[in-house]
């Protein structure tokens, strides 16, 4: 794994951990009978964090496929497009 790959992986993990923390806050708010506004605001933050993590994962896969299209785990253009559209 290159330094660039490690940096990308760290970014993804940080985004997912942020989403995990935000989701825990949503659960706590619901359990405590928090206001609808607070719950929805936190839920929107979770959704946004997960979307951003997904986009980073897909963009990383796109770069890897462009850099090394013959790699064993390389995705086709159609597969990448399908992954991207699942996030839309």
N, C-alpha and C positions, 0 to 999 in steps of 0.2 A: 504494500500500500504506500503510495507516495505521500509527501507532505500535504499536497493539495487535496488528495482524497481524505486524509485524516482531518483536515480543516473542514471540509464539507460534511463529513460524518459528525464532527463535533457540533456544527451548526444545526444539523438535523436533530441530533439528540437534544440539544438545548431547546429547540422549538417544541419538541415533543414533551420534554419535561415541563416547560412552561404551560403547555396545554393540559398536562396532567394536574398541575397545581391549580389551574383555573377550574378544571372539572371538579376537583375536590372542593373548591369553594362553592361551586354550584350545588353540589350534593349537600354540603353543610347548610347552605342558605335554604334549600328546600326542606331539609329535616327540621330546621329551626323556625320554619314558617316565615321566611324572609319575604320581602315585598316582591311583587311580580316584576317590577322595574329592575330591581337588583339582580334577580335570577336571570331575566332575559339578557341583561347587559353582560353578565358573566358568561352566559351560554354563547352569546355572540362572540365574545373574546376567545372562547374555546374553539369555536368553529373556524374563526379567522386564523388562529395559531395552527390548527390542523391543516387548513388549506395551504398556508405558507410552507409548512413542512412538506406537504405533498408536492407542491410545485418545485421545491428544491430537489426532492428525490427524482422527479421526472427530468428536470433540467440536467441533473448529474448523469442520469442514464443517457440522455441525448448526447452530452459531451463525450461520454465513454464510447458510445456507438460511433460517433464521428471520428474519434481518435483511433479506434481499433474495431472496425466493422467485422473483422473475421474472428473476434473473440467468441469463446464458447457460449457465454451467457449474453451475447449481444442481441438486442431487439431489432426487429424490422421497423421500417418507417410506419407501417400500419399499426404495429403493436404500440409504438411510442405515441402515435396519435390517439389510439384508443385509451391509453393510460391518461394522457393529458385531458381528454374529453370527460373522463370519469370524475375529474376534479371540478369541471365547469358546472 
